[in-house]
Amino acid sequence: MSDSITIRYSSPADGEAIARLAALDSRSAPTGRMLLGFGGDELRAALPLAGGAALADPFHRTADLVTLLRLRAGNSRARFRSRSGSIGLRLAFGR
């Protein structure tokens, strides 16, 4: 991917772009908050934060972008857990 990569959380304004990506991926658009991966200005992948499979544009190489989304989602979950006390300690010392 030669475009710049942007990863950000979804907002209500992203609904149409997510629906287009889901149609390209021959799937239904998921609901709820997602991490979005852009190549340049184009939405190329989306990962539902509540779980489920990532959406990806089948006309572009997106495997690395989906991996980045999963890593980012994992980092976000670990930070959330670490703020909630003992769960964070188990994560930090359990690995």
N, C-alpha and C positions, 0 to 999 in steps of 0.2 A: 504494500500500500504506500504510494508516494505522497498522498495527501496528508495534511496535518490531521492529527487525531484529537478529538475532544470527547471527554466523558463527563456526563452530568446527569443529575436526577431529572426525571420527567416532571412536567407541569401540565395542567389542564390544556394549555395551548398546543401541546404535542399530539393530541388525539388523532388528528387527521394524518399526520406523518406516521404514527404508529399503525394506524389502520392500513395505510399504503404498504408499509413494510410487512405486515401480517399477510396481506393479499399476495405479495410477491413470494412469501414463504409458504403459501397455500395453507394458512392456519387462521384461526380466529384471533382477533386482537385481545390480548389479556387485559384485565382491569387492574387498577391499583398502581402503586408507585413502582417505577422502574428506573434502572440505570440505562442511559442511552449512549450509544457509541456512534460518533460521526466521523466520516472521512471527508475532510473539507467541510462543506456545508450540507452534505447529504447524510441522512440517517441510514446507517448500515446495519446496526444491530441493537437489540433491546433485551434486557434481562429483567424479568419480573422479580422484585425483591421479596415477594411473599412465597416464592418458589415456582417451579415450573421451568420448562425449557426456554432457552433464548430464541428470539426471532432473529433471522439473519437474511440479508439480501443475497439471493442465490447467484446474482450476476457479478458479484465482487468477491474477492478473497476476504473472508471475515473470520476465519478460525482464530487468528491471533487477537483480533479485536474482541471476540467473545471471551477468550481467555482473560484478557485485561478486565472486562466487565466482571467476570467471576471473581478475580482477585480483588478488585475494588469492593465488590459486595461483601466478600469475606472480611476485608479490613474494616468495613463499616460495622459489620456485626460484632467483630471482636472489640472495637472501641465502645460500642453500646454496652456490651456485656461487662467490660471492665469498669464502666461507670456505675454499675449496679452492685458493686461490692464483691462478695466472695466468688461469684461466677468468674469475674475477671482474674482473680487469684488462681483459680483452677486452670484457666486458659494459659496464664503466664507461666505457671510452674508445672503444668501437666504435660508440656511438650518436651 
